[in-house]
Amino acid sequence: MDAYQNVGIKRRLGRFFRRDGRALIFAMDHGFEHGPTDFEEHWEHVNPRVIIKKVMRAGVDGVMMLPGIARIAGNDVRPDRGLMIKLTSKTNLRPKDAQLLQSQLGFVEDAIKLGADAIAATVYWGSPQEDVMMRQFAEIASYAHDLGFPVVQFAYPRGPYIDEKYGSKEDYRVVMYGARAAAESGADMIKTYWTGSSETFAKVVDAAAGVPVLLSGGAKAENPVDFLKVVYGVVEAGGAGAVVGRNIFQRENPEPLIKTLIRVIHRNEEPEEAAKAEGLI
Ligand SMILES: O=C(COP(=O)(O)O)[C@@H](O)[C@H](O)[C@H](O)COP(=O)(O)O
C-alpha cells in the first residue's frame, strides 16, 4: 500500500518540479490574506482568471490558491502544471494579537475535489498558537499522505519570543529552525523566508534534510533585478525555486519577469543577463 501512496506523492510533486528539481510557483492567496488592496496597482488582477491566464502563458510551473479561488479559476491552470490548494489562512482584519494564528478554512476532500496536486498549510513556528497549527498540519498531512497527496508547509517562524531572542524572524537560525520543524513534521515541500545571503540559506536547505525548500517571494521590489538576485541566491544555495505573488501580479505585464525568473531558476542564468535577454531592463 505504501509504495502506491508514495507513487502518488511523487507523481503529483512532479507536476510542480521540472527535471532539475526546481519550480516557479505563482501565489494567489493575497485577496484573503492581505486584502484586495494588494491588487490596487493593477486592479484587473483582482480577477484571478485574468492573472492566472497571463502567468500560464508566461510559463510558471504551478499555482497556489485557496479553495474558493480554485472554484473560480482552477480550470485556468493548465492540466500539466501543478495546482496547490492551501487550507489555512487568516485575514489582516483580525485583532493584532490574533494575527499569529492561521485557521483552517477547508478540508483535504475539498482540495481533492478541486483537482489539487498538492495541499498546503501554514505553521507560524514560535507563535503562542503554534500548538493549534501543528495539530492542523498533522491532521491535513496524515490524511493527504494516506491518499497519496503531497503536503506543502509554509514554515514561517514568527512570534514575540523570536523577536526578543533573535531580533528578526529572518535570522537564518530561526528560518533554519522552521524549515527543520517542517521537515520533521512531514512536509514534502517547504516555503519560507529569505535569510539575506546564499551562505545562510544553504544552511536552511541543509536543515530541511532533502525536503525541497522554496523562497516565499515577499513585497514587490522597486528594482526587479534586486528580487532576481535573491532568487539567484536561493538557487545557488541549493533551494528548489520560489513561490511568488506580488512581484508578479503587481505588474501590468508580468511576462518578462516570469520568463526572466524561469531563466534564473531553471537555467542558472545571472539575473542581469537574464533580465536583458527578456527585455525586462
Ligand atoms: O505567505 C503569504 C503571506 O505571508 P505574509 O504573512 O505576508 O508574510 C502568502 O500570502 C503569499 O503566498 C506569499 O507571501 C507569497 O507571495 P508574495 O510574498 O511573493 O507576494
The ligand as a Tripos MOL2 file, in Angstrom:
@<TRIPOS>MOLECULE
LIG
   20    19     1     0     0
SMALL
NO_CHARGES

@<TRIPOS>ATOM
      1 O1          2.5580   33.6110    2.7800 O.2       1 LIG1
      2 C1          1.8800   34.5330    2.4430 C.2       1 LIG1
      3 C2          1.7450   35.7540    3.2450 C.3       1 LIG1
      4 O2          2.8740   35.9330    4.0300 O.3       1 LIG1
      5 P1          2.9790   37.1860    4.9750 P.3       1 LIG1
      6 O3          2.0830   36.9050    6.1460 O.co2     1 LIG1
      7 O4          2.5660   38.3920    4.1780 O.co2     1 LIG1
      8 O5          4.4290   37.2130    5.3520 O.co2     1 LIG1
      9 C3          1.1590   34.4460    1.2140 C.3       1 LIG1
     10 O6          0.1150   35.3370    1.1660 O.3       1 LIG1
     11 C4          1.9080   34.5860   -0.0740 C.3       1 LIG1
     12 O7          1.5240   33.4720   -0.7700 O.3       1 LIG1
     13 C5          3.3910   34.6020   -0.0430 C.3       1 LIG1
     14 O8          3.8230   35.6980    0.7210 O.3       1 LIG1
     15 C6          3.9910   34.6700   -1.4670 C.3       1 LIG1
     16 O9          3.5680   35.8230   -2.1160 O.3       1 LIG1
     17 P2          4.4770   37.1180   -2.1880 P.3       1 LIG1
     18 O10         5.1040   37.3320   -0.8500 O.co2     1 LIG1
     19 O11         5.5230   36.8110   -3.2380 O.co2     1 LIG1
     20 O12         3.5810   38.2190   -2.6060 O.co2     1 LIG1
@<TRIPOS>BOND
     1     1     2 2
     2     2     3 1
     3     2     9 1
     4     3     4 1
     5     4     5 1
     6     5     6 2
     7     5     7 1
     8     5     8 1
     9     9    10 1
    10     9    11 1
    11    11    12 1
    12    11    13 1
    13    13    14 1
    14    13    15 1
    15    15    16 1
    16    16    17 1
    17    17    18 2
    18    17    19 1
    19    17    20 1
@<TRIPOS>SUBSTRUCTURE
     1 LIG1         1 GROUP 0 **** ****
